[in-house]
Amino acid sequence: MRRMNSEAFRHDLMTSKLFLYPPSPLDEFALNNNSTLRVLLDKHAPTKTKKITFRSDTSWVYTDDVRLLKSERHRAERRWRKSSLEVHRQAYADARTRVVKEIRTAKQSYMNTKIAESLKDSNALYKLMFRLMGKTDKDTALPDLDGYQAIVEAFSNYFT
């Protein structure tokens, strides 16, 4: 909506049937108003589809230390973008490096805690390691073949 050409939108609105030939009953006016605005908004500000990536287990990123360093990094970036000074760019680069190091430390600490919690349960440890390697349960599924005989034959053919 911010990049919409408001003059073109206003022109199209003023030359629409809604303004040139306004209906007299209130019900018709409301119906025409909604349909006209919908058509004009679709023309001047079409709906955009955004892809949102779901990150399954990133709770280690949201520690207080990481939050604080990220806000400092954003502050340094805004200062640098506003002034374009080399000193501010270097301050931003240093803040960015601190954030990366803190995230790495937080992730290591989180993973070490998770591993320590699951050391007594080998099944939980296996699932954790499997997930850390980026694998899913679907990766270990049997092939889609008809019956055990087809699986045995495929296995035999693979090794011959």
URGILIN-V386132 format. One record per residue. N is the residue number from 1. RES is the residue in one letter. PHI is phi in degrees with one decimal (999 if undefined). PSI is psi in whole degrees, -180 to 180 (999 if undefined). NEAR is the number of other C-alpha atoms within 10 Angstrom. Layout:
N,RES,PHI,PSI,NEAR / N,RES,PHI,PSI,NEAR
This chain:
1,M,999,-29,10 / 2,R,-67.7,-33,6 / 3,R,-92.2,7,7 / 4,M,-71.6,140,13 / 5,N,-78.3,101,11 / 6,S,-68.5,-30,12 / 7,E,-66.7,-44,9 / 8,A,-65.9,-39,12 / 9,F,-63.2,-46,17 / 10,R,-62.4,-41,12 / 11,H,-62.9,-47,10 / 12,D,-63.4,-36,15 / 13,L,-67.9,-41,16 / 14,M,-71.5,-24,12 / 15,T,-98.6,9,12 / 16,S,-80.2,164,15 / 17,K,-61.0,-29,14 / 18,L,-60.7,-39,18 / 19,F,-92.6,-32,11 / 20,L,-74.9,-40,10 / 21,Y,-132.3,73,9 / 22,P,-68.1,132,13 / 23,P,-71.7,150,16 / 24,S,-83.9,-45,8 / 25,P,-67.8,144,8 / 26,L,-62.9,-38,9 / 27,D,-61.2,-45,10 / 28,E,-66.7,-38,12 / 29,F,-62.7,-45,14 / 30,A,-63.3,-42,13 / 31,L,-64.9,-47,11 / 32,N,-65.4,-38,16 / 33,N,-60.6,-49,16 / 34,N,-62.9,-46,12 / 35,S,-68.2,-40,13 / 36,T,-64.3,-46,17 / 37,L,-64.4,-38,15 / 38,R,-63.2,-45,13 / 39,V,-64.1,-44,12 / 40,L,-67.7,-39,17 / 41,L,-67.7,-38,15 / 42,D,-63.9,-32,11 / 43,K,-75.8,-47,13 / 44,H,-92.2,-26,16 / 45,A,-140.1,73,16 / 46,P,-64.7,152,13 / 47,T,-67.3,135,10 / 48,K,-110.8,142,6 / 49,T,-95.1,129,6 / 50,K,-110.9,138,6 / 51,K,-93.3,123,6 / 52,I,-109.0,123,6 / 53,T,-88.7,126,6 / 54,F,-90.7,121,7 / 55,R,-102.1,114,7 / 56,S,-66.0,-52,6 / 57,D,-131.3,84,8 / 58,T,-123.5,31,10 / 59,S,-66.0,-21,11 / 60,W,-69.5,-19,16 / 61,V,-76.9,-25,17 / 62,Y,-98.8,50,12 / 63,T,-88.4,164,12 / 64,D,-64.1,-38,9 / 65,D,-63.7,-43,13 / 66,V,-65.5,-43,20 / 67,R,-58.5,-46,14 / 68,L,-62.9,-46,12 / 69,L,-66.4,-35,19 / 70,K,-65.3,-40,19 / 71,S,-66.3,-38,13 / 72,E,-63.9,-39,17 / 73,R,-63.5,-45,21 / 74,H,-63.2,-40,14 / 75,R,-62.8,-44,13 / 76,A,-65.3,-38,21 / 77,E,-65.7,-44,21 / 78,R,-62.1,-41,15 / 79,R,-62.2,-44,16 / 80,W,-65.9,-45,19 / 81,R,-62.6,-35,12 / 82,K,-73.7,-40,10 / 83,S,-97.5,-27,12 / 84,S,59.9,24,12 / 85,L,-86.3,146,11 / 86,E,-64.9,-35,10 / 87,V,-61.9,-43,11 / 88,H,-70.8,-33,18 / 89,R,-65.9,-41,18 / 90,Q,-66.4,-39,14 / 91,A,-63.2,-40,16 / 92,Y,-65.1,-43,22 / 93,A,-62.3,-40,16 / 94,D,-64.8,-42,14 / 95,A,-64.0,-40,21 / 96,R,-62.9,-42,19 / 97,T,-63.6,-41,14 / 98,R,-62.8,-39,17 / 99,V,-63.9,-45,21 / 100,V,-61.2,-44,15 / 101,K,-64.5,-42,13 / 102,E,-67.1,-39,18 / 103,I,-64.2,-42,21 / 104,R,-61.7,-44,14 / 105,T,-64.5,-43,15 / 106,A,-63.7,-40,19 / 107,K,-66.5,-43,16 / 108,Q,-61.7,-44,13 / 109,S,-62.8,-44,13 / 110,Y,-62.3,-46,16 / 111,M,-67.3,-39,15 / 112,N,-61.5,-40,12 / 113,T,-64.4,-45,11 / 114,K,-61.3,-43,14 / 115,I,-66.3,-42,16 / 116,A,-63.1,-37,11 / 117,E,-68.0,-31,12 / 118,S,-102.5,11,16 / 119,L,-64.6,-34,12 / 120,K,-79.3,-20,10 / 121,D,-113.1,104,9 / 122,S,-65.2,-32,10 / 123,N,-65.4,-44,11 / 124,A,-65.3,-38,15 / 125,L,-65.1,-42,17 / 126,Y,-61.6,-46,14 / 127,K,-63.0,-40,15 / 128,L,-63.8,-47,16 / 129,M,-64.2,-39,13 / 130,F,-60.9,-45,13 / 131,R,-68.6,-37,13 / 132,L,-65.0,-30,11 / 133,M,-81.6,-1,9 / 134,G,82.4,19,9 / 135,K,-99.9,158,12 / 136,T,-122.3,171,12 / 137,D,-64.8,-25,9 / 138,K,-69.2,-23,7 / 139,D,-66.5,-25,8 / 140,T,-101.4,9,8 / 141,A,-68.6,152,8 / 142,L,-70.6,155,8 / 143,P,-66.4,155,9 / 144,D,-79.9,88,8 / 145,L,-126.9,161,11 / 146,D,-86.2,101,8 / 147,G,81.1,171,8 / 148,Y,-68.4,-34,9 / 149,Q,-61.6,-42,10 / 150,A,-66.5,-37,13 / 151,I,-65.9,-44,15 / 152,V,-62.5,-43,12 / 153,E,-66.3,-41,10 / 154,A,-64.1,-40,13 / 155,F,-64.4,-43,11 / 156,S,-65.5,-43,10 / 157,N,-65.3,-32,9 / 158,Y,-64.3,-38,8 / 159,F,-94.4,4,6 / 160,T,-105.1,999,5
